[in-house]
Amino acid sequence: MAGYPNAPPNYGYGAPPPPYGAAPPYGQQPYGAPSAPYGAPSAPYGAPHPADKPAKDKPPKDSYGAASGYPPAPGASPYANPFSALMPSQFPPGTDPNLVAGFQMADQDRSGFIDDKELQKALSGYSQSFSMRTVHLLMYLFTNTNTRKIGPKEFTEVFYSLQNWRGIFERFDRDRSGRIDANELREALLSLGFSVSPIVLDLLVSKYDKSGGKNKAIEYDNFIECCLTVKGLTEKFKERDPMYSGSATFNYEGFMLIVLPFLIA
């Protein structure tokens, strides 16, 4: 990315994929693993698994997503609050002085944080024009909150990660058209460790193609938004799937707290 400070090796997101022989990219089923035939009927939504037995001591539910009988402890929740306060941070040791100066210039009130408009302006100083939605996704993914503020540590991670992603985009934009098509997007996501099905890939291209699907290709700024969405949703899913089985269980509130921040960004 022109004008960006040089990043330390493997810093931020977008680091090289694991070596050959390591676990496959997240979402990719291991070779030979059985799968249900396409079009096979499935159990009704919410129906118990055949192997499951009803727990005798499990409290009944009196409304969707809410259990009665055993109220949770005050303030307790298995999911992070998306509006929790962002803790102050410092620049990592060895941060490029130009990057420090860029943050300080954007931090007009010297609060130690910059907001969404200040981050958007700072990015434009590096010849990167992003929509406010993309800026909000960047802030959410790197702070795990929707407070729409970012500190020195997160600011540094954002810049170095954008540098990595720019390099990936340019590597797969082989015809130098400024856009990548569905096949190139699939390869780019694989290089980041994400394997998506053809149906999901078509949905991504349709969503992020500025021509409304006519070009069947996406430009750099929308490529960043696409990567942020795939990465963010995958990481949230992985939190509930520590064994990398490709399956996870969510309650209603947990599902909403995972998906909604990406919709309201």
DOLUMGU-460840 format. One record per residue (C-alpha): x, y, z; residue in one letter. Coordinates in steps of 0.001 Angstrom, whole numbers, padded with zeros to 6 digits, always signed. Each point is the difference from the previous one (the first is absolute). Example, Ala and Ser with C-alpha at 12.3 -4.5 7.8 and 13.67 -1.06 7.14 Angstrom:
# residues 2
+012300-004500+007800a
+001370+003440-000660s
//
This chain:
# residues 265
+000000+000000+000000m
+001596+003221-001095a
+001103+002215+002840g
-000637-002547+002741y
+002688-000563+002633p
+001671-003371-000315n
-001569-002645+002227a
+001993-002448+002127p
-000106-003589-001384p
-003378-001724+000448n
-001402+003019+001874y
-003772+000417+000081g
-002570-001887-002040y
+000651-001547-003349g
+003124-001934+000989a
+001074-002901-002276p
-002128-003171+000256p
+001201-002991+002066p
+002554-002357-001585p
-001010-003056-002010y
-001208-002761+002268g
-001514+002353+002557a
-003743+000162+000657a
-001997+001052-003107p
-001359+003551-000263p
-002876+000598+002370y
-003273-001142-001533g
+001644-002490-002372q
-000999-003589+000696q
+002929-002460+000243p
+000375-002300-002996y
-002094-003149+000370g
-002239+001356+002750a
-003611-001114-000469p
-002643+002558-000784s
-003764-000055-000424a
-001168-000281-003627p
-001117+003208-001615y
-003744+000446+000333g
-000384-002526+002809a
-002854+000857+002380p
+000954+001526+003306s
-001705+000069+003361a
-002376+002910+000670p
+001649+003079+001488y
+000238-000350+003728g
-000784-003734+000041a
+002166-002052+002400p
+002794-002129-001414h
-000981-003686-000102p
+002877-000931+002272a
-000816+002697+002524d
-001986-000809+003106k
-001926+002701+001815p
+001818+001066+003122a
-002130-000500+003081k
+001490+002946+001829d
+000001+002396-002930k
-002244+003028+000638p
-002930+000449-002398p
-000091+002878-002456k
-002935+002360+000209d
+000917+002167-002994s
+002328-000303-002972y
+003581+000238+001202g
-000931+000539+003648a
+000191-002684+002691a
-001912+000050+003268s
+000818-001590+003317g
+003711+000838+000236y
+000623+003693-000680p
+003590+000872-000900p
+002202+001730+002504a
-000229+003803-000152p
+002086+001279-002886g
+000951-003507-001117a
-000089-000786-003714s
+001861-002568-002117p
+000403+002620-002741y
+001987+003215-000015a
-001902+003262+000244n
+000451+001737-003392p
-000261+003382+001729f
+002571-000599+002712s
+002489+002797+000551a
+003251-000065-001944l
+003012-000129+002274m
+002889+002437-000594p
+002950-001473-001901s
+003537+000864-001061q
+001912-000262-003258f
+001870-003322-000249p
+003771+000282+000452p
+001770+000934-003226g
-003048+001579-001655t
+000957+002154-002980d
+000221+003674+001156p
-001984+001066-003068n
-002875-002182+001179l
+000177+001534+003481v
-000047+003469-001536a
-003000-000946-002141g
-001969-001076+003060f
+000948+003100+001958q
-001065+002218-002880m
-003393-001716-000129a
-000426+000119+003794d
-000913+003691+000101q
-001248+000014+003611d
+002990-002022+001299r
-002363-002507+001601s
+002105-003002-000997g
-002789-001178-002322f
-001235+000940-003463i
-003583-000377-001183d
-001391-001347-003266d
+000197+003277-001929k
+003574+000599+001159e
+001013-003531-001019l
-001627+000426-003416q
+001939+003244-000473k
+003254-001601+001158a
-000434-002853-002489l
-000643+002462-002829s
+003412+001512+000756g
+001483-003279-001196y
-001946+000098-003279s
-002617-002401+001363q
-003626+001089-000349s
-002392-002145+002027f
-003722+000315+000637s
-001119+000669+003550m
-001438-003526+000141r
+003443-001460-000758t
+001544+002277+002636v
-002568-001208+002549h
+000756-003633-000839l
+003718+000650+000395l
-000589+001572+003399m
-002272-002815+001158y
+002322-002793-001138l
+003087+001530+001607f
-001615+001113+003278t
-002835-002556+000376n
-002300+002856+001032t
-002435+002335-001734n
+001151+003085+001878t
+001467+001314-003288r
+003255+001111+001521k
+003453-001436-000536i
+003270+000318+001925g
+003688-000039-001001p
+000399-003796+000110k
-003100-000648-002117e
+000872+002848-002359f
+003357-001654-000665t
-001620-003389-000629e
-002499+001539-002426v
+002723+001646-002068f
+002283-003007-000229y
-002922-002323-000773s
-001219+002270-002784l
+003512-000137-001398q
-000142-003814-000028n
-003443-000068-001572w
+001017+002493-002678r
+002867-002290-000944g
-002358-002982-000213i
-002471+001933-002169f
+002746+001080-002410e
+001396-003548-000154r
-003329-001435-001164f
-000964+002936-002218d
+002105-001575-002729r
-001373+002071-002882d
+000510+003247+001986r
-003629+000996-000603s
-000452+001310+003541g
-002554-002772+000585r
+000091-003696+000846i
-002566-002506-001233d
-001581-002920+001850a
+002852-002444-000683n
+002610+002542+001078e
-002009+000811+003116l
-000168-003700+000870r
+003792-000279-000305e
+000505+003172+002013a
-002227-001258+002825l
+001784-003364-000055l
+003327+001796+000369s
-001435+001570+003163l
-001109-003420+001272g
-003716+000184-000835f
-001656-002614-002177s
-003522+000967-001097v
-002440-001995-002111s
-000913+001051-003571p
-003411+001171+001232i
+001539+002229+002690v
+002552+001269-002518l
-002770+001006-002426d
-001814+001801+002819l
+003158+001912+000939l
+000666+001106-003572v
-003634+001007-000448s
+000076+002003+003246k
+003289+001816-000579y
-000121+000581-003769d
-000566+003745-000413k
-001685-000572-003363s
-002772-001975+001659g
+001261-003306-001357g
+000634+001041-003605k
+003795-000154+000198n
+000051-003033+002323k
+003128+001486+001571a
+000859+002155+003035i
+002340+002965+000430e
+002584+000509+002728y
-002083+001940+002541d
-002823-002539-000195n
+002562-002811+000099f
+001075+001319+003401i
-003606+000063+001222e
-000528-003526-001331c
+003129-001289+001771c
-001003+001706+003251l
-003435-001623-000100t
+001265-003505-000832v
+002818+000235+002524k
-002165+001437+002756g
-002830-002503-000352l
+002455-002900-000290t
+001876+001025+003143e
-003244+000353+001946k
-001051-003456-001204f
+003374-001485+000949k
-000457+001237+003564e
-002897-002467+000279r
+001749-002731-001997d
+003377-000531+001717p
+000439-003438-001600m
-000324+001397-003560y
-002820-002448-000718s
-001919+002416-002218g
-002962-000086+002400s
-000906+002188+002953a
-002924+000567+002353t
-001397+003463+000698f
-002893+001194+002047n
-002261+002690-001411y
+001675+002941+001754e
+003453-001229-000954g
-000955-000274-003662f
-001453+003512-000004m
+003040+001497+001761l
+002312-001585-002568i
-001900+000962-003141v
-001490+003406+000833l
+003303+001923+000388p
+000803-000870-003622f
-003428+001129-001162l
-000096+003320+001843i
+003605+001063-000687a
//
